[in-house]
């Protein structure tokens, strides 16, 4: 777990880019399911990927989203993805 602007986020560091990409494919576009299992998020969810890392942020604080997107780019799954 990490923290930005007082909000927590989860990050996962993988052994390889390929391993991260495999897990990335398990996330539904809206982020509400991972590997076919419903996820009980406590708010809006956002998923980001860069190389060997995946970040999950549950929240809607623009400063946090902006800080994550500066490094990881746009989310690949979550509430903002159509």
N, C-alpha and C positions, 0 to 999 in steps of 0.2 A: 504494500500500500504506500502511496505517496500522498502529498498534500499540496494544493495550490490555492491561494486566496482563502484558506480555511476550509476548503472542500477536499474530500478524499477522492482518490482515483485508484484503480487497480492496474498494475502493469505486469506483464508476463514477458520474460526473456527466454528465448528458445536457443537450443543448441545450433540450429541452422535456419536459414531463410526458408528452406523447404518445409521444415517442421511448423514454422509460423504460418506459412501459406496453407498447410493442411488444416490447421485449426481455424484459420480465417474462413475457409469454405464451409465450416460447420455452423456459422452464425447466419441466422435469417436476416433478410434485408432490413427489417424493422428492429432487429436486435432482441426480440422477445423470446426467441428460441435459440438454444445452442445444442447442436447434435440432436435435434428433434424434441428436446425437453424444454418445457415452458419455464421461463425464468421470472421469479417474483421480484423485479426491480422495484425500488422504493421511490422512483421518479423517472424522468426522461433519461434514456440511456443513449450513449454515444460510443462507438467503437472506432479505433484508429489503428493503423498498421504502418510500420516502417522497418524494413529489413528483418531483424530477428526479434522484434518487439511488437506486442499488441497492448494497447491501453484501452481500458473501459472506464468511462466517466459517467456516473449517474448524478444528474443535476442539470441545471439550466443557467448557471452563472456565466454570462458572456465573457468575463475576464478569464475564467478557467478554460472555456472552450477556445478562446483566442490564443491563449498561451500554448495549449496542446496542439492546435492547428498550425502554429508557427513552426513547430518541429515536425509534426506528423502529416500535415496536410489535411485535407477534408476527411470527414469520417467515411468509413466504408459501409457501415451499418448503423442503424439507430433511428431515432425519432425524426431526424432531418432528411433521411434518405427515402426517396419515393420508389 
